[in-house]
Amino acid sequence: MTDQTLLALVSIATAGLTMGIGALAAAFAESRIGAAGMDALARQPDEAASITRNQFVALAMIESTAIFCLVIALVLLFANPFITGG
């Protein structure tokens, strides 16, 4: 096995691991934010607008980490500077 093949295999495995962990962590974090938001709304229904706004901001921040993981995985798969086409 050449160094190039080994590097390609490691890049593919790393991209898969990055997406798996990134998606799983984002899913757990978003579910916790949703549960905490529902709990807060049940306790203080008068503050619904503020709670909902803060919840959406937190969800957007968590989702951005999943998108960053996707970008890293795509770079590893398609724009890896260490692996040439030939």
VENQUIGI-V764907 format. One record per helix or strand of 3 or more residues. SS is the DSSP state (H for helix, E for strand). FROM is the first residue (numbers start at 1). TO is the last residue. If there is no record, write none. Layout:
# VENQUIGI-V764907
[[SS FROM TO] [SS FROM TO]]
This chain:
# VENQUIGI-V764907
[[H 3 43] [H 45 78]]
